[in-house]
Amino acid sequence: MIIRNMLTLSLAALWLQGATALAQTQVCVPQFLDGSAGPFQWRTTLVLQNQDQTQAQVRLNFYDNNGDPIHQFEMRRRGGSGPQSQVGPNGQFDPEPIRARAAVAYQSGGQGPMQAGYVMIQSQSRIQVQSRIQLFDETGNILSEAIVIPGQQLRRAGFYADQTDGAGIGLALANPSGNQTAVCTLEVIGSDGVTVLGTTQIPLAPHSQTAQLLFELFPSLLTDEVGFVRITCSEPVCALALHLRGLQMAQIPVVIEE
């Protein structure tokens, strides 16, 4: 009887460990901007929603384009005079635990030199994340903002690209792996669905990120081109496509193909 009870307890412990591992959430936010660029100032707001019935402990890891930690900036909790915390030199930020079924938001300070990269968010609880990329003028007025819903990591995906009427397309790709290089091939397919207008390849070292405009990736494309961008990567990456018109920004859905 004692042996059977011990076996039952051991199996229950293993089940609980497995359930905890399965419940772990990892969210990649492909673009993070903070700091001053000329007369303008960029800030990023991250909204974290706890979907579980118990409190959630969340960790945010900030990386620059080269995969090095981003630090020397502050994250302030939104709402009233929320607490302000300095992000550590390792690029990690551990906010206060989030109450069950509650949501909190943290905004970067935007005070230092311009820093760009991406964010990896980890929690043992189920969380939903959204971000807001915000552009301010020198007097603190918001000139533009885009609400971004991070998608799943992908190996093969695509999105519709419309550069007519003076619009531009921005694409951010981040490699969340700490030890694998991701090689991504980008193709632009014409509006006929057949003609390949351009092909390029982007290697992403572990934890690195790139963010470029479509005409930078494909200089031969016409500025008023309409087509479809296909992304094929050797390792899972996270991606964000933005439609840009003047100072206005809007997220373009990136559809996962497999």
N, C-alpha and C positions, 0 to 999 in steps of 0.2 A: 504493500500500500504506500509506504514512504517513497519507494523508488518510483512508483507510478505518479505520485503527486509531484516529485521532483522533475520528472520528465514532462509533465503537463506544464509546470511553471517555466521550464526551459523553453518549450515550444511557444508558450505565450510571450516570453521575452523576445524570442526571435521574431515572432509575428509583429510585435510592437516596433522593433527596430526596423523591420521592412516597411511597415506602414509609415514610420517617420521619414525614411528615405524617400518613399514614393511621394510623400506630401511636400517635399522640398521644392521651392519655387526658385527659378533662375530667370530673370528678365534682363534682356539686353536693350538699352536705349541707344540707338546707333549714333546720335548726335548730341553733343553737349557743348554749349558756348557760354563763356563768361569773361567779362572784362571789357576794357575800352579799346576801340579801334577808331582813331581820329576823334571827331566830335561825338561819335556814337558809342553806345554802351549796350552790351549783350548780357542777358541773364537767362538762366534756365530754371524753371519751376518743375519739381517732381511731385506728383500726387500719388500717395501710397494708400491703397484700400485693403484692409484686412477682411478676408471673407470667412474666417474661422470663428468659432464660438469661444476661443481662448485668445489671450493677447499674443501679438506677433513681435518677435525681435527681428529687425531688418538690418542688413549691412549693405552699404553702397560703396562700390569701388570705382574710382575715376581714373581713366587712362587717356594719355594723349595719343597723337597719330603714330608715334613710335612704340607705343606700348609701355611707356614709362608712367609712373603715377602722376596725376595732376593734384597739386596742393596749393598752398598759399592763397586760399580764398575761403570765404565763409558761407555757411548755409544757415538761413534763418527760417524758423517755423512761421508759416503764414497764419495771420489771425491775431489781431490785437498787438501786443508787444511780446511776440513769441521769442523764445530763447534763440541766441545766435551762437553757432559753434564753428570753430576753426577746423578745417579738414586737415588731418594729420599728414606728415611727410610721406607716409606710405600710400596716400591717396584714399584711405578708408574713412568712412563716416558712419558711425553707429547712432542713429537717432533713438530717442526714447521709445520704449515698447509701445506698440499701437494697440489700443483697447480692442476687445472683440467687436467685430462688425462695425468698426470705425474707420475713418479716413483722415489722413493728415497730409499737409503739403509743405515742402521746403523749397525756398528760392535761394539761388546763389547770389552773392553780394554784388558782383559786377564792378568792383572798385579797382582792381589791379590791372595789370597788362592782360591783353587778350590771350585766352587759353581755349583750345578746342580739342575735342576728342569724343569719348563715349563713356557710358556708365553701365556697369554690371551690378544688378541688385539681387541679393540672395536672402532667402528666408525659409525657415522650416515650416512656416504656415502658408496657406494659400493667399496670395496677394494679387491684386490687379494694379497696374501702373499706367499712368499717362504723364506726358511731359508737355510743357509749354516753352517754346523758344521765343524770347521776347527781345525786341529792339527798341531802345530808348534814345531820345535826343539828349543834348547836353543839359537841358533843364529838367529832365526826369519824366518827360511825356512819352507815352508808348506810341511809337511810330508803326509798329507792325508786330504781330505775333501769330504763331501757328501752334495749334493743339495737335500733338502727335500721340497716336496709339501704337506702342511697339508691337511688332508681329513676332511670329515664331521664327526660330533659326531655320535656315534654308540652305539647300544645295542647288536647287534649280527653281527659278521663278522668273517673273516678267512683269512689266508695267507699260501702260500706254503713255507715250510721250508726244505732247502737242506744243510745238514751239512757235506757233503762228501768233500774229498780232503782238509781236514784241515780247512774248513769254520766254522764260528760260526754265531749264530743268536741272535740279541739283540731285546728286546721288551720294549717299554716305554708306559705306560698307565697313563693318567691324568684324574682326576675327576674335571671338571670345576664348579660343583655346590658348592654354598656357604653354603648349609644347609642339603644336602642329602648325605648319605654314599652310595657308589656304590660297590656292591659285584660282582666281576668278576670271572667266572669259565672258566678255560682254559683246553682244551682237545687237546692231540696230537693224530691224526688219522694216522695209518700206510699207506704205499704206496699202500696197497690193497684197501684202501678207507673204510675199515670196522673195523679193529682191533684198539682198543683204547690202545695206548701205555702208556698213563699217563693222570692223571687228578689232577688239583690243583685249589685252590680258593684264590683269593686276595681281601681283603677288602680295599677300598680306602675311607678314611675320606674326608669330604668336602675340596676342593681345594688342595688335596694331589696328589702325583705322585709317581710312581715306575718305575725303569729302571733296568732290569736284563737280563742276558744271558739265553738262553733256557736251557742249562745244569744246571744252578743254580735253575731254576724253576722245572726242572725234572731231578734230579741227576741220575736216573736209565737209562736214555736214552743213547744209544750208540753214540759215537762221530761222526760216519758216517751215522747217521739216516737220512732218507728222509721221509717226511710226510706232514700233513696238520694241522695247528693249528687253532682251532675254539675258538672264544672269545664270551662269553655270559654274559652280565652285567645287573644288576637290574636297573641301571640308565645310561643315556647317558655318554659316556666317549670319549676321543680322544686317538688315538693309532698311534704308529710309530714302524715299524719293519725294522731292518737293517741287511743286509748281510755283514759279516765281514770276511775278509781274510787277515791275517797279519795286516798291517796298513791301508788296503783299506776298504772303507765303501761304501755301495750303498743301497738306499731305496728299500724295498720290498713292492709292492702294497698290501694294506689291503682292501679286497673286502667286502663291506657291504652287508649283507644278508637280513636285514630288518631294 
